[in-house]
Structure formats: structure tokens, C-alpha cells
Amino acid sequence: MARMIPQLSAEQLKAFPSRAEARFYEACCKHLADDVVVIYSANWIYRDAKGRLNEGEADFTILSPQRGVLAVEVKGGGISFDAATGAWHSVDRNGNQNIIKDPFKQSSKERHALLDQISGHASWRQWNGTRLTIGHAVMLPDIGDPTPLLGPDRKREIVGVNADIQNVTQWYDRVMRFWAQANEDTLGAKGVRLIEDILCKSIDVRPILRAAVDDVEQQRIRLTANQAKVFRVIGGRRRAVVSGGAGTGKTVLAVEKAKALANAGLSVLLLCYNRPLADSLSIGLKDETLIQAKSYHQLCDQRIRQAQQKGCDIFKEAVEAYPGAGDQHRFDVQMPYALALSADVLEERFDALVVDEAQDFSDEYWLGVEMLLRDQENGHLYIFIDENQALYPRKAKLPVEAEPFYLTNNCRNTAPIHEIGYCFYQGIPIDPPELIGSEVIWTSQDKVEAQADAVAKRVHQWVHVEGLKPEDVAVLVAKRPKALAYELLAQRAKTAGVEWAFETHGKAKCVLVDTVARFKGLEAQAIVLWVGDEVVDEAHLEIMYVGTTRAKSLLNIVGSQKCVSSLRAEPK
């Protein structure tokens, strides 16, 4: 009995819209050997010879350790072919004809796309062979005589009919003998496992972005079908852009992609913009010796110091080339130029670059980043982006021109938090999560001291009444001046009954207090978002989008009556 993916019940097979596919599924399950794996409806995205993106899907993909790989297209009902026009039709039991695609061209196309997906995936390097047996076939279980359909590219050996589905093992052996060639290697159990992982592996990843959440929490994130598909597809490409809204798992996928590349023996630089996020990534990946996780300016600073140790003051050269004063000029112009100069001084390069928070990278940033690739033409480059989280006014042309792959499922927030946060979002639709949680709490107080009281009391309620750990809670300040807000909270530590950790991440038994901008890319179980009137007056609504979506389970928004009323009135 073959192992079927997915494993379907008799009731599910009865509900199949295609009885032909259900019959073939049952035949494979019952009669193919125990070491054979049959994948129903494997799908992928690939780029054709003209560079256009296409979606591919094989009705059935059969993997045999001894025989190899077979893509099977199944067509039910009668089939007719008009040699004069090249048109194919399906014929139902009443004799009605419907135009269909050439099933033989479909199965051939599926075979080539399948081979591209397998051979282009980094994991495939683990296979010990050199040449893979891979073929295609068409199964027509409702017809008895295939002779009228045969032709130069439609050999009898690769056509299945009603008699063949009754003897599917003999049919499969015949098809694979047709495709077998000299000097091809046995797929083996390892090859079957690798292809299964490439096409339909169940993806479970442990979140490492715990900024203020106790390490004891072992909840795992199961990626949605959309996210798992994107993860598998980009696995077969050297360059890709992944776009998605807050909570769709971009950073989780970026980390998993970096780990997959490292597992394939590649050196990886995992870059982001935000330093607290970089620190969190670095801690989570401390055992991955082939991965360096850094913020962009952390990388610049490191390369500048390394060049200085070699006697080259590249930052001085950058200042002379682009004179100017102020931190903004230093961060946005001089340090990026120094990073580019470092490529002429330092030998260290990387096989792969994975860039999170790419919306915050400018053209000046990308120049030096790309120069860090060991192979600038064919090196691996993966970009993860959410343009709605662009808190810094920078625009850039991404160095990967391909159409992005989109993540469309929020897997971080509860439904009520998603509903509030995505009021301030513009972009491709993001599906809300299924998790039903507590309603978002709105607290309005006009005096700033009363707002600070409300923040402290909410923290006390969550920690001392409702049992959350201090590390589960974060207070995010979106209010000017920041120093005043911090001072008022410091005065209310006793009211809150906690120790505050001002802009200090990962401090045990403390509640983090930080700004929205610094917390971007991170998350906490419970967030108090303290909002100033300037967010509304100056239309900085992206602050609300980022700030609200940091909360996984609980959210309390605190502000003036004017501010709260305006924000709650935002169109849904």
C-alpha cells in the first residue's frame, strides 16, 4: 500500500469533483508498493523560458526509491482530438464536448517544471546521485482504446486507460521503463524524502522573536498553506522578494530561509534595520555558525572598525566624499558609503543575503549590501518587505526585479487586534486570523499625568490580577516628548507594581518600555500603546499600524479624548 499525501478518507474521496482522480487515488493507494509515495495535487510557481511567472500543478506525483519520479495528468470522461485544428475536447456521457488543454503537453510541462523545482532547491544537494529518472504520463480511466489519441509525442507507453487503472502497478512499471535511461541513478529513500520535503513538507517553526516573552513559552507556529507554499517556492530560487502585512510571518520565514541556506553549507548574512530586532535574531541564531544576524548600521560599524584595524579609515574617506553634520547624514549617507568602500579592503563575503525590513533600506544602503555577495550575479538574495511599516522616509529600487510573492494570512494577532491594526493598512488584502481573543481596550484621558496613571494601572491589572509575567507585557510610547513619558512612568513604578526596563530588551521580570519605531519587527503577548495627539494631527497613522500589530493577544490604546475618538473613527 503506497503512502498517500494527503491521506484522504473514503468520504473525502466521494466528495471529489473528479471521479477519475478519485479512482486513480484509490488504485495507487491500494496497489502500489509500500515504499512508494504518491502526492496528490502538488503545486508550485516557476518562471518559464521567457521569464514569465507561471503556476504549475501536477494531479499526481509518484515517487519511487527504485523507479524515480512520475508526473501524472488525469482526465475523466471521453477524450477527442482534432488533428486538423490541434484542439482537444472532453466528452461527457451525453456526448457534449468541452474544450480542454492538451493533456500530454500539460503533463510534459509539469515534468519540466517539477524538475526545475527539485534540482533548483538547495536541499537537493544532499542527494547522492547525479541524474534523476523523471517522466510524465496521462491517465484516462474512462476510455478503453487509446489508439486514436496516439502520436509522435503521445506514445502508448505513457498513456493509461481503464484496463490500466485496474492494473496500476504494471502500468506504472511500464511507464517508468519507458523513461529510464542509461547512467541514471536510483532515487533511493533519501531522494524520496528530499522531494517530499521540497514539495509538501509540513512546516513547523518555533518563534525566536520573543523580545519580552519568557523562554518557557513553547507555543509553535504552524504556517498557513499560503506561507508554506511561498517558503517552498523561494527555496527553488536564488533571488526573491516576499511581501506581506504585519503578522504574516515575514521575519519567521526570513529566519527559516537563512537556516535552510546554512544547512546547505552556505554562509548567510541576515540583515534588518532595527537594532533590537537584530539583537533578538542574533540570540535566537547563536548556534547557527554559518549565519550572522545584524542590523544594517551594526554591520556598517563592524566593517568600518575591521577596515581601521587594517590601517584604512574608510569612514574618514566617506566624510570627505560626503561632508555634512548630524546623525541623520551620518547614518543615511556616510556610513552606507563607508560600507561600500569596505568591499575594497575586507575579504569577507557571503554566499547568501537575507534582508528583513527592506522597506527601510534606501538606494545608498543597497549599494554596499550587494557588494557583500561572493557572487554578485548569481548569489542568493532574499528580500522581505512590508511597505506599510516604512516608518523612515526612504525610498529605494529593490535589487530584485521579480514580482513579489505575497503572504496573505495574519498569524500573529487575535481577530480583534487585527481588525484595529489593519484599519491603518493599505495594500494587498490580508486575511484575518481565526483566533478569537479579548476586545481591544481604549482608554481616553486628556491630562498626560492621567494617561500615565492609566498605563500603570493596566500593567498592574495584567501582571498582578490576570497573571501575566512582566516579560509578557510591553509599553510602547508613540508620544512626544519621549523623555517626559518615560519620566512619568518611572514615577508610577509602584502603582504598576513592576520594574520598568526602559529601552532594555530581554531583562528578566521587567516590563519593557520602548518606542514604536524601536519595537518594529518584534512582538509581545500584551501591549499598552500610549499615543500622543501628534500621531493624529500630523497623520502619522503608520505608527498606529505598526504599534497595534505588535500585540499578539492583548492591546490597550491610551490617549486623549480627541486622539482616541479620531482613531476609533478610522474607516474599517
N, C-alpha and C positions, 0 to 999 in steps of 0.2 A: 504494500500500500504506500503510495507516494505521500510525501508531506506537502500539504497544500497551504498556500499563503494568499489570501486569508483563509482560515478554516471556517467553512460555511456549513450551516445546518441544513437538513432536508427542507425545513420550512423556508429558509432563505433562498435555497435553490429554486423552490417552486415559485417564488416571487420574482425570479429573474425575468426581465423583459424579453430576453433572447433564450428561447428553449434550446436552441442549438448550442449556445455556450454552456448552459446548464448540463446538457448531455455530455459534452466533452469534458467538463469539470468532473462529473461523476465517473466517467470512464478512466480518466487519468488517476483519480484518487484510488479507485479500486484495483487497477491492473498494472500500473507502472511500478517499478521496483522500489523497495523501501528507502534506498539511498538517493532517490530522485526527488528534487524539489520543483514544484510547479507554482509559479507566481501568476495569479490572475490579475489582469488589468494593471500592469506596471506602467508608470508614465514618467516622462522626463521632458526637459526643454533642451533643444540643441540648436546650433547655428549651421545653416546649410552652406553650400559652396559659395553662394553669393553674399554670405554674411548676414542673412536674414534669420531672425529667431523663429523657431517653429516648435510646437509642442508635439511630442510623439507618445504613442501608447501602443503597446502590444496586448492583444487579447490574452494570450498566454505566453509565458516564457518558461521553458523547461530546462532545468539544469541537471546534468548527469555527471557524476565523477568520472565515468568511463567514456561517455559519448561526447560531452561538450554542451553547447548552448543552442537552443532552437526557439525562434520566434514564430508563433502560430497565429494566423488570422483565421477566425471562424465566421462563416457566413451561413445563415439559416435560409430555408426555403429553396425554391428553384433559382437557377442562375442562367442568364443568357448573355451571349457576347456577339456583337455585330462587327464582323471583320472589316466591313466597308467603312464604318464610322469610328471604330475603336471603342464604341460605347458598351458599357456593362449595365445589366439590369438584374434586379432581384424579381422573382416571380412568386406571388403568394398562391395559396391553394385555390383561389378563384380565377387565376390566370392574369391578375393585374400586375403590371410591370412598373417598377420604380428605378430611376437612375441611381446607380451606386458607383463608388470609386473602384478602379481596377484592384481586386483583392490581391493579385500577385505583385503588383507594384507596391501596394501598401505593405505587404509582408517583407518585400525586399528592402523598402525604405526603413522599416522597423529594424531589420537586421543590421543595416549600416549605422543607424542612429544608436542602436544598442551597443554595438562595438565601440563607437566613439565614446559613449558614456563609461564603458568599462575600462578601456585602455587609457582614457584621459584622466582617470581618477587616481589620486596619489596613493590610495590603499592598494591599487592593483600591482604596485611594485613589489608587494610581498609575495606574489605568485611566483613559483619557481620555474614555470615554463616560459617558452618564447613565442610559440604560435598556438593560437586557440582555434579549436573547431567550433564554428558558429554558422548556423544555417537558418533558412526560413521555409515555411510551408503554409499551405492553405487547406483548411478542413471544411468540407461541405457535407455535413452529416445527413442532409435531406435529399441528396441526389444519389442515383445508383450508378450512372455511367458518366465518367469524366471526359470521355474521348472527345466530344465536341468542343471542349474548352482548352484542349492541349495545344501547345505551340512551342516555338524555339525557347521562350523564356518561361514556359509552363509545362515542365516535364512531369510525366506521370508519377515519378518517384516522390515528388514533393506535394502531390495532391491527395487529400484524404476524402473519402466518400462514406456512405452509410455502412458498407461492409467493413471499412477500415476502423470505424469507431467501435465496431463490435470486437475488433482485434487490435486494440490500440497499441499494445506492446510491440507486435510485429510491424505495425505501420511505423511506429517511432524508430525502430531499429532500421527499417528500410530507408527512411528519410535521412538518418544520421550517417548511414553507409554512403549515401549519395554525396553528402557534403564532406565526408572525411577525405583528407589529402595526406600525402606523404610528409614526413617531418613535422607533423602536428603533435603537440604534447597532450597527454591526458590532463583533463581539468583537475581531477582529484577532489577530495573532500575539502581541502583548503581553498581551492578555487571556487567551489560551490558556495562556501561560507563567505568569501570575499564579495562575490557578485550579489549574493543575498543582502549583504550589508550595504552595498552600493545602491541597490535598487529599492529596498524596502525595509531597511533596518528600523526597529523601534528605537526611538531616540529619547533617552532619559538623561538629563544633565542636572547636576547639583548646582544650585546657585552659589556663586562665590562672592556676590556683591552684597555683603551683609553689613556694611558700614557701621550700623548701630544695633545689630541684632545678634543675640548670643549664639555662639557656635554650636550650642546644643541642639538648636533647631535643625532638624534633618529633613524637612519637607523637600520633596523633589518636584521639579517642574517637568511635566510631560509636554513636549512641544505639540502644537496643533498639527494637523495634516499639512496645512499650508507652510508652516515653518520647517517641518521635516522635509518637505519637498524642496524648498529653497536650499536647505542645507545640503541635500544630496546633489542638486543640480550644480551649485557653485563648486562642489567637490570635483567636478569634471572640468573645471575651467581654471585658467591661470589668472584671469582678471575678471572682476565682477563688482557691481555696485548693488548693495542691498538697502532699500529704503523702507521706513516704517515709522509709525507714530510711537508715542511714549508707551512703554509697557508691552510692546510687541516682541520683545526678546532679541533686539539687535545686539546688545552687548553680550548676552549669553551666547548667541550664535558666533559673534566675533571671537570669543574666548574658545569655543569649541572648534572653530576653524583653525585658530592658532595651534591648539593642541593636536589636531589631526595632521597638520603640516609638520609639526615637531615629531610626531610619531612616525612620520615617513622619513625622518632623518634630516629635515630642513631646518636651518637656523631662521628664527622668526623674530621680527620686531613688532610688538603690539603697541600701537600709539593711540593716545587720546588727547583731548585738550585739557581736561580738568585734572588738576593735581590730586585732589582727594580720590577721584575715581582711579587714577593711575596707581596710587598707593594701595588701594583695595585690590586691584588686579594683581599687582606685584606680590602681595601677601598670599593671595589665592593660588598663584602660579609659582610659588617659591621652589617647588620640587621639579619644575619643568626647566631643565638645564639649557635647553635649546631656545627658550623663549625669554626675551627681555620685554618687560612691560613698563612703559614710561609715558609721562606727559610730554607734549611737544617741547615746551620750554625746558623741562628737565633734561631732555635729550640734547637740546642746544647747549645748555650749560655744561653737560658732561663732555661733549665734543670740544667745546672751547677749552676746557681745562686739560683735556688729553693733548690737544694741539700745543698748549702752553708748555706742557711737560716735554714736548719735542723741540721747544725753542721757537715756536711760531705763535705770535699773538694775533690770531685771526680776528678776534673781536676788535682790536685796535684798527685793523685794516677795514673792518666793516664800519666803524665810526668815522674813519677818514673818508670812506667812499660815500657814506650817507650821514653827514653831520646833522645833529639835531639833539634836542634835550627832551627829558621827560620819559617816564616809564613806558608810556604807550608807544613812542617812537622806538625805544629800545626793544620792546617785545615784538612789535609788528614789522620792523624793518631791519634793524641792526643785527639782532640775534638770528633771524632767518637767513640773512646774507652770510653771517659767520658760519652757519650750519652748511651752507652750500660750499663755502671755502674749505671746510674741513675735509671734503672729499679729496682734495689735492694733497692733504697732509697725512690723513689717517688711512690705514689699510682696511679696517674693519668694515665688512659689508654683510648683507643679509640675503638669504635665498628668497625670503617672503616678507612682505609688509602687510599688516592688518591694521586698518585705521578706523577707529570708532570716533563718534562725534565729529565727523568730517565736515559738517555744516559750519564749524568754527574755524576751518582752515582757509587761509587766503592763498592767492596765487604765489605770493612770496614764500609761503610755507611749503607748498608742494615742490618748488624747485629743488630745495635741499633734500627733501624727503625721498624723492625718486632717485636721487644720486646715491642713496644708500643701498640700492639693489645691486647685488653682484652681477646680475644680467638685466640691464635696464630695458632690453627689448622683450625678453621672454620670462622675466622673473615674475613670481606670484605677487599680485596686488589686489587686495580686497578692501572695499570701502563701505562703511556702514553710516547711514545718514538719516537725519530727521530735520528737515528744513524748518519745521515749526519750533524747534528748540534752539534756533540761532539767536542766542542772547547777545552775541557780539556782532557789530555791524561790519561783517566781512563777506565779500562775495568772491567766488573763485570758479574757474572752469575745472571740473574734475578731470584727473588724468586718465580716467577710464571712460570712453565714449559710449559704451554699450548701454542699452536700455536697462534701467534698474530692475531688480527682482523685488517685488513688494511683499512685505509682511502685513497681514490684514487682520490679525487677531490679537486683542489685548489679553495678555496672560498674567498681568501683574495686579491690576486694581480690581476691587469689587465693582459690581454694576453701578451702585450709586456714585462712587468716586469717578468712574469712567464717564458717567453722564455729565458731571460737573466739569471735569477736566477737558473733555472734548467739546465743550461749548466754545472754547478758545482755540480750536484747532481748525486749520484749513489744509486740505489735501485729499488723498485717496481715502475712501470710506474705511474706517476701522471697525471691525465687528466687536460689539461689547462682550465682556466676559460673562460666563454663566453663573459665576459665584455671586450669590445674593448676600450682601452684608449690611452693616448698620448705615443709616442715613447720615449724610454729611451734616455736621453741626455748624451753624452760622451764629456768630456772636458779635453784636454791634455795641460799641461803647465809644462816645465821642472824645472823652479825655484820654490822653495817651497813658496816664497812670492807671486808669480803669482798664484799658486794654491789656496792660502788663499784668494786672491782677487776674484778668480772665485767662490769660495764658498760663499763669502759675497754678490757678485753681484747676484748669483742665488737666494739666500734667499730674497734679496731686490725685485727681479722681482716677485717672487711668492707672497710675502706679500703685497707689495705696488702697484704692477701693476695688478696682476691677482687676488687679493682679498682674498687670503688665510689668515686665522688667524695665528698669530705666534705659537699658540699651535698646529696647524695642521702640523707644519714643524719640522723636527729634522735633525741635522747634526751628522753623525756617522763617527768617526775617526778610520781608520784602518792603522795607520801610526806611526812610532817611530821617535823621542821620542814624546809621547803624550803631554808632557808639552809644547813643542815648538809649536805644532799645536794649542793648547789652547791659548797660548800667542799671536800667530799671529792673531787668530780670535778675541781675546779681543781687539787688536789694530784696528780692522776693524768693530767694532760695529756701528760706524757712517755710514760707507759705506753700511752696511747691513740695517741700519735704524731700528734695533731691539735691544732688550736687550737679551743677551745670558744667558742661565741657564746651567752652567757647572755641569753636573752630578747631577742636582737637578730636579727631575721629578715632574710634576704637577704644576709648577709655572706659574701663570696666566700671559698672554700677553708677554710670553718669548718664544724664540726658544731654545729647548733643544740641548745641545752639549754633546755627550757621546761616549763611545767606542762601537764597535760592540758586544763585549763579554758581556758588562753590559746591552745591549739593547735586548739581545736574549730573545725570547718569547714575545716581545712587538711589536707594530706596530704604524705607523703614516701615515697620508694621503700622505705626501710628504717627501722624504728623499734625502739629499745630502750625498753621500758616498765618503769620502776622503780617497784614497787608496795610500799606500806607496809602493815603489819598492820591499820591503822585502816580501810582500804578494806573488809576482810572483817568486822572487829569491829563497825563502825558501818553495815554493809550499804550502803555507797556503791557498789553494783555498776554504776550508770550510768557511773561513772568507767572501769570496765573496758570497757564497751560503746564509749564514745567513744574511749578510748585505743587499744584494739586495732584499731579500724576506721580509724585514721589511716594505717595501714601499707598500702601498695599491694602490695609484693612480698615483703618480709622482715620478720619480727617475732620479737623475743626478749623474753620476760617474765622479769623478775628480782625476786625477793623472798625472804622467809624460807621455811623448810620448811613451817611452818604455813600461811602465806599461799598458797604455790604449791599445796599439797595441797588446800586448800579450794577454790581457784579451778578447779583441774582437775576437781574433783568436781562442779562445777555441772552441773545436768541439761541434756542436749543437746536 
